Amino acid sequence: MITSNRDYLLDVDTVIPCIGQNVDLSALSGSSVDDDGWTIEVDPDTLATSQDGVFAGGDAVTGPTIAVDAMAAGRRAAESIRRYLAGEELNGSRPRQPEADPALDEIPRGMPEEPRMSPRELSARSRIESFDEVNCGYGEDNARREAERCLQCAICSECLECVEACEAEAIDHEQQPVVRDVEVGAVVLSPGFDEFEPDEIYEYGYGRIDNVVTSIEFERILSANGPTAGELVRPSDGEHPEKIAWIQCIGSRDEQVGCGYCSSVCCTYAIKEAEIAKEHSADPLKTTIFFMDMRTYGKDFERYYQRSIDDYDVDYVRSKVQQVSQRPDGSVVLRYASEDGQLRDEVFDMVVLSVGLRPPKDADNLAGITQIARDEYGFAAHRDFEPVTTTRDGVFSSGAFGGPKDIPETVMEASAAAGEVSAMLADARGTATRDKEYPPEIPVEGEPPRVGVFVCHCGINIGGVVDVPRVKEFAARLPYVTLAEENLYTCSQDTQELIKEKIQEHNLNRIVVASCTPRTHEPLFQETIREAGLNPYLFHMANIRDQCSWVHSGDPEAATEKACSLLRAAIAKATLLRPLPEVSVPVTESALVIGGGPSGMVSALNLARQGFEVHLVEKTHELGGNARHLASTLQGQDVPGYLQKLTDQVMKEPLISVYTGSEVSEAEGYVGNFRSTIKSTDGTAHEIEHGAVIIAVGGQQYEPKAGEFGFGQHPGVMSCREMEQVLESNSQQLDQADQLAIVHCVGSRDDDNPYCSRVCCSQAIKVALKAKRRHPDKEVHLLYRDIRAYGFSEKQYREARQLGINFVRYEQDCEPQVFTDGEQLKVRVTDTLLGRTVTLPVDAVGLSCGVQPADGVHHLSQLYKVPLNDDEFFLEAHVKLRPVDFATDGVFLAGLAHAPKLLSESIAQAQAAAGRASTLLSKDQLVVEGWAAEVDEQICSGCETCVEICPYSAIDMDEESGVAQVNEVLCKGCGACTVACRSGAIDTRGFTNQQVLEEVEAACLRVSD
């Protein structure tokens, strides 16, 4: 060790002198360029010296400094010289040099010292098996942490290297801030949410343990465009995990971190991630979800939950994890108490924290600007029974800004907000709109096919199984293919623009995309090629995701072969595609709303406020539907008062015609032009014409079978709805009852009704609270399987526990038994927490009954050609993208007819249905799809088989000629008539016999042929 004040003699091989720098100013001798004896003096923005036309930069101006600064000075000086030679002002509209932030001069006190993040390296086994780089660089998370760790970042020096490095050309140093004033009649706030940051909860190890990630980060790991390109690996070492655990309710149902509400979506997305993780794992993967209550309350979510158990072997542990720790090998240990009270430790390779939803960080600022109130949790506050209306007139909100909710609800609320805005601004409709303009359609008749093929990787959805380059090369060799390309995401905006460019560049007249399902993406690609000048029906799609990579994920070779076969078949058909005309039809600007409950009345009022005539049909002799049986909501809102106000508004609205004691008996027509017959109980019939239909027929309470939980055998056993009415009536029947029991999931989540009825838990808690508040000494027992008090209902669930209401959990295969012992009513239940069977003497039993479809849904389904799901609720066109539409154009749905839901949710969906219907009714003309059947009158025999078989009543017989005629507006191009026609007189445009047979023959060939 070398120390000071001593001489040393060192033997070395090489000496490297570190030579300093001086600025050489000798070249300025005799010039008028000013200097300070050390460096040249220049204008800091233009780099102009004191002598006209002379500029300087780099070390000669600053003294010795870094190369980036010199590069930046060279660019700035070059721009100044260009302006000087062009006679332009040197300083005009150019950004000033940034000034250093004084806050960066000194490290803030109290900041903890953070170690450097180590780049990920390949494991020893991976190094042996491949030639990949050992150093894998930083993952996104560690790169962010490393950037955040640095406290002395330099300011931008305008070197513009980032501009050259950015492949997306997303950086523009010349861009200036622009402030625009926009005059609007209403504002819709949809800023979304922020996820909870789990580093606030130290015991779960986030930020300390590499293999503990949030659910959002795990989504990125699974994503094809994520840091690992969709490969499921551990962050710490890149190894494939064999065991992953999910911990629920991180930042939800936890008042200690300010999130006392349930975030609603976490249970379902954890199930989704567990299933997808198994699909992404090449090796067997064990997945375990630790939860308190499984809240899969949405439509078909209960089936999704059961599927994860039956088909994906996902394990579920009902427990709150106490602690997460790390072992030396990077694995993670979870300590938790099992339901039998035993403390257990279990080792996992990774842990995923299911983080909840919080209001966005700028919610304070946004609320201040728009002058709206927020609730106790920081979300946008709403008025009673107005789920998208904020506390300020003209300002609406939708989605998670108003509270945690899933995607279908978010999309629904977006349409609801649009519907409310449309009603509010009805007088200004059409005054500030612009029609989209398309280029003239390119004529392709008579031209040989020039097919452009675009094969999509879809991240790893397709590319992780199918050899996409091989499929592209195969397509390029096929007849009539002019261009074949592969894309990471063909549906992305940049690829859409690329397709339009290639159509022009290569004079393409047919386009084939091999990617996912045409059910969701075909309209997008049709719009793209129309914007390029091609008829939208010159497009065809090969589904190599759903029909190939997903179903053959375990056999990449077979999947690739099949993808080639599917694509060849699609190309074969595409060569025969012809431009199709689109038909325009007028619109009858009135609507038929079926159902006089809150959903039907809200829809009718919204449309009437927009100036549309509405026919409101109610089967019973009184408006109000199921809401007539409710005294209040769980939050204490007055339902009868709201219902009376709503009914009065409907009855007084001149544009609404109300038909009580009536049903729709007949219906015909098509979108924009329906004709329905309304028949009353007294035999009176009214035939009306309308452009849209909203089905809001509600549902009905499950009626327990005789003897089910003692129903019908003891006067003390009643439904929760009846129990609430007794409590509200101040009857002494329940006032004198010392002990009450309420049984959950009656008529729900069983073999006959496998769905969750969504509202039952809230209803049971509401009744229990009313009983307990009125008589605090009462013993109230709630017998449940899962408490699904989602969203803000968690507050009332917590209050019920604080008031001493007893919650007893039972398993499905061990339901409570209600019986009498002499005159004493009793309930026997096996308590899973105690692990033993207990018998409760009670005075009354409430049955929290589920929701069932309304009577008559099959009749309406047939009248308007709209489907029902397995549970006989109406089936929407798309669960996420079109939650209030039917596949049948012009028909919409709302409320319990769609699925069980709370009153506020039914109101939101009713507003959404009205909003969607108004987009149709506000048009003078509608353009319908070009796919339709057409009849060759020369060979039609008039047998009427097509008339009988058509499911859309789109075909009738011409009385004069005796041949079939097709109503192109009603026809959906299903092809039933084509295959049924004995004489071959009917063909379907876009799916002609020749096109289909050519496609089938191409699919039957071997790939090697």
Secondary structure by P-SEA (a helix, b strand, c coil): cccccbbbbbbccbbbbbbbbbbbccccccccccccccccccccccccccccccccccccccccccaaaaaaaaaaaaaaaaaaaacccccccccccccccccccccccccccccccccccccaaaaaaccccccccccaaaaaaaaaacccccccccccccccccccccccccbbbbbbbbbbccccccbbbbccccccccccccccccccccaaaaaaaaccccccccccccccccccccbbbbbccccccccccccccccccaaaaaaaaaaaaaaacccbbbbbbbcccccccccaaaaaaaaaaaccbbbbbcccccccccccccbbbbbbbccccccbbbbbcbbbbbcccccccaaaaaaaaacccccccccbbbccccccccccccccccccccccccaaaaaaaaaaaaaaaaaaaccccccccccccccccccccccccbbbbbbbccccccccccaaaaaaaaaaacccccccccccccccaaaaaaaaaaaaaacccbbbbccccccccaaaaaaaaaaaccccccbbbbcccccccccccccaaaaaaaaaaaaaaaaaaaaaccbbbbbbbbbccbbbbccccaaaaaaaaaaaaabbbbbbbbccccccccccccccccccccaaaaaaaaaaaaaacccbbbbccccccbbbbcccbbbbbbbccccbbbbbbbcbbbbcbbbbcccccccccccccccccccaaaaaaaaaacccccccccbbbbbccccccccccccccccaaaaaaaaaaaaaaacccbbbbbbcccccccccaaaaaaaaaaacbbbbbbcccccbbbbbcccbbbbbbbcccccbbbbbbccbbbbbbbbbbccaaaaaaaaaccccccccccccccccccccccccccccccccccccccaaaaaaaaaaaaaaaaaaaaccccccccbbbbbcccccccccccccccccccccccccccbbbbccccccccccccccccccccccccccaaaaaaaaaaaaccccc
